[in-house]
Amino acid sequence: MKKLLASAMLVCATQMWGADFNENFCDSTLRVDYIFGGGPGGINVMLDAQSKSAGWAGRRHHLNETPLAGNGTILVTDPLSGDTLYRNTFSSLFQEWIYTPEAGVNRRSFENSFLVPLPRREADITVSLRDNRHEEIGRLTHRYRPDDELVALRGNNPLPFKYIHKGGDPENAIDIAMLAEGYRPEEMDSFISSASKIVNEILSYEPYASHKDKFNFVAVMSPSRESGVSVPLKNQWRDTAFGSHYSTFYSSRYLTTPHVKKLHQSLEGVPYEHIIILVNTDEYGGGGIYNSYQIAAANNQLTLPVAVHEFGHSFGGLADEYFYTENEDSTYPLDIEPWEQNITTLVDFPSKWVDMIKPGTPVPTPWVDNGGTREERMKEAAAAGTKPEIVGVYEGGGYKAKGVYRPVETCRMRDNYHPSFCPVCERSLTRLIDFYTLP
């Protein structure tokens, strides 16, 4: 079950990769840990630690490009020329928190960790955060030096892991690590069983089903002292590997972990780019943060559809297409075009799915919300899976009933009972897969 990503020695010899990667980076990983903090008085981005490990599982082409804007960017630049050597984007739990009532009265800190290819020479690393108007709200630049003795060498003793699905070599595929949360050592068979079900479910959806050879899923057996997970509303607190808990931001079903650094430490020596945390609980809930992590309850009756939905967030950068008729959320200002590809405010609709709409389709596109019980919605969703979806511009999405629009009446990003992603989501996911895996 145990196999190291590469030898304990960092690889900086010439490799047979693209010229830009080979010239600027070793076949190794630099992990940079940060603290994002803020509240009344402003926002701060602080460096916590740097560490390096053998092997690089990320992309080796399109190094200075990004497929999606996200809510933040990490850059590796040449300090002499100023050229961008590597770029990636992300979102963070901290950037959700700054829009909560608590952020107006308290200052809090959040852990964040990012992986970049290990620079051969001195390099500047810049992390920047943006708000929901796409304006920069925080920035930090620091220097990486190859001879810095405080950059720790990691990755010699990984936890036991097992491939659930292996489509290709780590350097050519998209690598997803699945971590056990709330599983005692004697419960790991249950973790592997649940991980296998979730992987099979994800890979049954298009466009993943047609690209199985481009994904690797590896289950990492991270042990906890106690079974289960913390549920604050029930006054249940468990001693688990990553301290995950419900009631994030006082939302009962929002399940997250504050210990992001521990996630990455548990994966040292394992090839990964994306993280899924699988939690030993039957409580409904979960979460997915773009290029940060996904977390899912393992034993709920809706575990499988929720896992697919949250993977759409954490891997695919897709937005929620559901909405509230009361207490609307302020995530998406109506005068700003969202960066997510499956919703629009019509501010810059030509950048979205206008080319997928048949001539004559009205914009906005009329639709009827039938509501109904869970059983009725399941039947409707099953029936919808047998008929072609009409791509249009349907009002309601991004937690707002008015002013934000989605591509179809319903989709996997709107309803747990819908059997597929809509054509717009499928196209966005396909483009993302191609970006990561094609030169």
C-alpha positions in Angstrom: 0.0 0.0 0.0 2.9 2.3 0.6 4.9 3.8 -2.3 6.9 7.0 -2.2 6.2 9.6 -4.9 9.9 9.8 -5.6 13.2 9.1 -3.8 13.9 11.1 -0.7 16.4 13.2 -2.6 15.1 16.3 -4.5 15.4 16.0 -8.2 17.0 19.0 -9.9 18.8 17.3 -12.8 17.7 18.0 -16.3 14.4 16.2 -17.1 12.6 15.5 -20.3 9.8 18.1 -19.8 8.8 21.3 -21.5 11.5 23.9 -21.8 10.0 26.4 -19.4 9.5 23.8 -16.6 12.9 22.2 -17.1 14.7 25.6 -17.2 13.0 27.1 -14.1 11.9 24.2 -11.8 13.1 21.0 -10.3 11.0 17.8 -10.4 10.1 18.6 -6.8 7.5 20.5 -4.7 7.6 23.6 -2.6 4.8 23.9 -0.1 4.1 27.3 1.3 2.0 27.7 4.4 0.3 31.1 5.1 -2.0 32.7 7.7 -4.8 34.8 6.3 -6.1 37.1 9.0 -8.4 40.0 9.3 -11.4 41.8 10.7 -11.8 45.4 11.9 -8.6 47.2 11.0 -7.8 45.4 7.8 -6.6 42.2 6.2 -3.2 40.6 6.5 -1.4 37.8 4.6 1.5 36.3 6.6 4.0 33.6 5.8 4.0 30.7 8.2 6.5 28.2 6.8 8.1 26.7 3.6 9.0 23.1 3.0 10.1 21.0 0.0 9.6 17.4 -1.0 10.5 15.1 -3.9 8.3 14.9 -6.9 5.9 17.3 -8.6 2.4 16.1 -9.4 1.1 19.3 -10.9 1.0 20.5 -14.4 4.2 21.0 -16.4 2.8 23.2 -19.2 0.6 26.4 -19.3 2.7 27.4 -16.3 2.0 31.1 -16.4 -1.7 30.7 -17.3 -4.8 30.1 -15.2 -8.0 28.5 -16.4 -10.2 30.3 -13.8 -9.8 33.5 -11.9 -10.7 32.3 -8.5 -10.6 34.6 -5.5 -6.9 34.6 -5.1 -3.6 34.1 -7.0 -0.2 32.6 -6.1 2.6 33.7 -8.4 6.2 32.5 -8.7 8.3 35.2 -10.5 11.9 35.7 -11.5 13.3 38.5 -9.3 15.6 39.7 -12.0 13.4 39.8 -15.0 10.0 40.0 -13.3 8.7 37.2 -15.6 6.0 35.0 -14.2 7.3 31.4 -14.0 4.2 29.8 -12.5 0.7 30.9 -11.6 -2.3 29.3 -9.9 -5.6 30.5 -8.5 -7.7 29.5 -5.5 -10.5 30.5 -3.1 -10.4 30.2 0.7 -12.6 29.9 3.7 -11.2 33.1 5.0 -12.6 35.0 2.0 -16.0 33.6 2.8 -15.7 34.6 6.4 -15.0 38.2 5.7 -18.6 38.6 4.6 -20.0 37.2 7.9 -21.4 39.3 10.7 -18.5 38.1 12.9 -15.9 39.7 10.6 -17.3 43.1 11.5 -16.5 42.8 15.2 -13.7 40.2 15.6 -10.3 39.5 14.1 -9.6 35.9 13.1 -6.9 33.9 11.3 -7.2 31.0 8.9 -4.6 28.5 7.6 -3.9 28.1 3.9 -1.3 26.0 2.1 -0.3 26.0 -1.5 1.9 23.8 -3.7 4.2 25.2 -6.4 7.0 23.5 -8.4 10.4 23.9 -6.6 12.3 26.8 -8.2 15.9 26.1 -9.3 17.0 29.5 -8.4 15.9 32.4 -6.1 12.3 33.3 -6.8 9.7 35.7 -5.5 6.4 34.2 -4.4 3.4 36.5 -4.2 0.0 35.6 -2.8 -2.9 38.1 -3.4 -6.5 38.0 -2.3 -9.5 39.6 -4.0 -13.0 40.5 -2.7 -16.3 39.7 -4.4 -15.8 42.8 -6.6 -12.5 41.3 -7.9 -10.5 44.1 -6.2 -7.3 43.2 -4.3 -7.7 43.2 -0.6 -4.4 41.6 0.6 -1.0 40.8 -0.8 2.3 39.4 0.4 5.6 38.9 -1.6 8.5 36.9 -0.1 11.8 35.5 -1.5 12.5 31.7 -1.8 16.2 30.9 -1.7 17.4 27.3 -2.5 20.1 27.6 0.2 17.7 28.6 2.9 18.3 26.0 5.7 14.9 26.8 7.3 13.0 25.4 4.3 12.4 21.9 5.7 12.8 18.7 3.7 9.6 16.6 4.0 8.0 13.5 2.6 10.1 10.5 3.7 7.4 8.7 5.8 4.0 8.9 4.2 0.9 7.4 5.8 -0.3 4.2 4.3 -2.3 4.8 1.1 -4.0 2.9 -1.6 -5.0 3.8 -5.2 -8.8 3.6 -5.7 -8.4 4.6 -9.4 -5.3 5.2 -11.3 -5.7 6.6 -14.8 -2.0 7.5 -15.4 1.3 8.5 -14.0 1.2 11.4 -11.5 3.1 13.8 -13.8 0.5 13.2 -16.5 -2.8 12.9 -14.6 -4.9 15.0 -12.2 -4.1 13.6 -8.7 -6.8 13.7 -6.0 -5.9 12.6 -2.5 -8.7 11.4 -0.2 -8.0 11.7 3.5 -9.8 9.8 6.3 -11.3 12.0 9.0 -12.9 10.5 12.2 -11.8 6.9 11.4 -9.8 5.0 14.0 -7.1 2.7 12.7 -9.4 -0.4 12.9 -12.0 1.4 10.8 -9.9 2.0 7.7 -11.7 -0.8 5.7 -14.9 1.3 6.1 -13.0 4.4 4.9 -11.7 2.5 1.8 -15.1 1.2 1.0 -16.7 4.7 1.2 -13.9 6.2 -0.8 -14.4 3.6 -3.6 -18.1 4.4 -3.8 -17.5 8.1 -4.0 -14.8 7.7 -6.7 -17.1 5.4 -8.7 -19.9 8.0 -8.4 -17.8 10.9 -9.5 -16.4 9.0 -12.5 -19.9 8.0 -13.6 -20.7 11.7 -14.4 -19.7 13.4 -17.6 -17.2 14.7 -18.5 -15.3 12.7 -15.9 -16.5 9.4 -17.3 -15.0 10.1 -20.7 -11.7 11.2 -19.1 -11.1 8.5 -16.5 -7.6 8.0 -17.8 -6.8 11.5 -16.8 -7.6 11.1 -13.1 -5.9 9.4 -10.1 -7.7 8.9 -6.8 -5.6 7.8 -3.9 -7.0 7.0 -0.4 -4.7 8.0 2.5 -5.4 6.3 5.8 -5.0 9.2 8.2 -6.0 7.9 11.7 -8.1 9.7 14.4 -8.1 9.1 18.1 -12.0 9.1 18.1 -14.6 8.0 15.6 -17.0 10.5 14.1 -16.8 14.3 13.8 -17.6 17.3 15.9 -21.3 18.4 15.8 -21.5 21.6 17.9 -25.3 21.8 17.8 -25.5 18.4 19.5 -22.6 19.4 21.9 -20.6 16.6 20.3 -16.8 17.2 20.1 -14.5 14.6 18.8 -10.7 14.3 18.8 -10.1 13.7 15.0 -7.1 14.0 12.7 -8.1 17.4 11.3 -10.6 18.8 13.8 -13.4 19.1 11.3 -16.8 20.3 12.5 -20.2 21.4 11.4 -21.7 24.8 12.1 -19.0 26.7 10.2 -20.0 30.4 10.3 -23.0 29.1 12.4 -24.5 27.3 9.4 -25.6 23.9 10.7 -24.8 21.9 7.6 -21.5 23.6 6.7 -18.7 21.1 7.5 -15.1 22.3 7.3 -11.7 22.0 8.9 -9.7 24.9 10.3 -6.4 22.8 10.1 -5.4 23.1 6.5 -1.7 22.7 7.3 -2.4 19.3 8.9 -4.1 18.2 5.7 -0.9 18.9 3.7 1.4 17.4 6.3 -0.6 14.2 6.2 0.0 14.0 2.5 3.7 14.4 2.5 5.2 11.8 0.3 1.9 11.2 -1.6 1.3 12.5 -5.2 -1.6 15.0 -5.0 -2.9 18.3 -6.4 -6.5 18.3 -5.0 -7.9 17.1 -1.6 -11.1 15.3 -0.6 -11.7 14.8 3.1 -14.0 11.9 3.8 -15.7 12.2 7.2 -17.0 9.2 9.3 -20.5 10.6 10.0 -24.1 10.2 8.8 -24.9 13.9 9.4 -25.9 15.8 6.2 -23.4 18.4 5.1 -20.1 19.2 3.5 -18.3 21.8 1.6 -16.0 22.5 -1.4 -13.6 25.4 -1.8 -11.9 25.9 -5.2 -8.3 24.6 -5.2 -8.3 24.3 -1.5 -10.2 21.2 -0.4 -13.5 19.3 -0.5 -15.1 17.7 2.6 -18.0 15.2 2.6 -19.9 13.1 5.0 -19.3 9.4 4.3 -22.5 7.7 5.6 -25.4 10.0 4.8 -28.1 8.9 2.3 -27.1 11.8 0.1 -23.4 11.3 0.4 -22.8 10.3 -3.2 -24.7 13.2 -4.9 -23.3 15.7 -2.4 -19.7 14.5 -3.1 -20.2 15.0 -6.8 -21.6 18.5 -6.2 -18.8 19.5 -3.9 -16.2 18.2 -6.3 -17.8 20.6 -8.8 -16.8 23.4 -6.5 -13.3 22.2 -5.2 -12.0 20.9 -8.5 -14.2 22.5 -11.1 -14.6 26.0 -9.7 -18.4 25.8 -10.4 -20.9 28.0 -8.6 -24.0 27.0 -6.8 -27.0 27.4 -9.1 -29.6 27.2 -6.3 -31.1 30.4 -4.7 -33.0 31.6 -1.7 -36.3 33.5 -2.0 -35.6 35.1 1.4 -32.5 36.3 3.2 -30.5 36.5 -0.1 -26.8 36.1 0.0 -24.4 38.9 -0.9 -21.7 36.7 -2.5 -22.3 38.0 -6.0 -22.8 41.8 -6.6 -25.2 42.3 -9.4 -22.9 44.9 -11.2 -20.0 42.5 -11.4 -19.7 39.4 -13.6 -18.8 36.3 -11.5 -15.7 34.4 -12.5 -17.5 31.1 -12.2 -18.4 29.8 -15.6 -22.0 28.5 -14.9 -23.6 31.7 -13.6 -23.9 35.2 -14.9 -25.2 38.6 -13.9 -25.4 39.6 -17.6 -22.7 42.2 -17.1 -20.3 40.3 -19.3 -22.5 37.5 -20.7 -20.5 37.2 -24.0 -17.7 35.7 -21.8 -20.0 32.9 -20.7 -22.3 30.5 -22.6 -23.9 32.9 -25.2 -22.6 30.7 -28.0 -24.5 27.7 -26.6 -28.0 29.3 -26.9 -30.1 28.5 -29.9 -31.2 31.5 -31.9 -34.6 32.8 -30.9 -34.2 31.7 -27.2 -35.4 34.6 -25.1 -33.0 36.2 -22.6 -33.9 35.9 -19.8 -35.5 32.5 -20.5 -38.9 31.8 -18.8 -39.2 28.8 -16.5 -41.6 27.5 -13.9 -40.5 26.5 -10.4 -42.7 23.6 -9.4 -41.2 23.1 -6.0 -42.7 19.8 -4.7 -41.6 17.2 -2.1 -38.3 15.4 -2.2 -40.0 12.4 -3.8 -41.6 14.5 -6.5 -38.4 16.3 -7.2 -36.6 13.0 -7.5 -39.1 11.8 -10.1 -38.9 15.1 -12.0 -35.1 14.9 -12.0 -35.2 11.3 -13.3 -37.5 12.4 -16.1 -35.3 15.4 -16.9 -32.4 13.0 -17.4 -34.3 11.5 -20.4 -34.9 14.7 -22.3 -32.5 17.3 -23.8 -31.8 20.3 -21.7 -32.6 23.7 -23.2 -29.7 26.0 -22.6 -30.9 29.5 -21.9 -30.6 32.2 -19.2 -32.8 31.3 -16.3 -33.1 33.7 -13.4 -32.1 32.4 -10.0 -28.6 31.2 -9.0 -25.7 32.1 -6.8 -28.0 32.2 -3.8 -30.1 35.1 -5.3 -33.6 34.7 -6.8 -33.2 37.9 -8.9 -30.3 39.3 -10.9 -28.2 36.1 -11.1 -28.8 33.6 -13.9 -28.0 29.9 -14.6 -27.8 28.0 -17.9 -30.7 25.5 -17.5 -33.7 24.9 -15.4 -31.9 22.5 -13.1 -28.4 20.9 -13.0 -26.2 18.9 -10.7 -25.0 22.2 -9.3 -28.5 23.2 -8.3 -30.2 20.0 -7.2 -29.0 16.9 -5.3 -31.5 14.8 -7.3 -30.5 15.8 -10.8 -28.7 13.0 -12.6 -26.2 15.1 -14.6 -24.3 18.3 -15.1 -25.8 20.7 -17.6 -24.0 21.3 -21.0 -22.4 24.5 -19.7 -20.9 22.9 -16.6 -19.8 19.9 -18.7 -18.0 22.2 -21.1 -16.3 24.1 -18.3 -15.1 20.9 -16.6 -13.9 19.5 -20.0 -11.9 22.7 -20.6 -10.4 22.5 -17.1 -9.4 18.8 -17.6 -7.8 19.6 -20.9 -5.9 22.6 -19.4 -4.3 20.4 -16.7 -3.5 17.4 -19.0 -2.9 18.6 -22.5 0.3 20.5 -23.7 
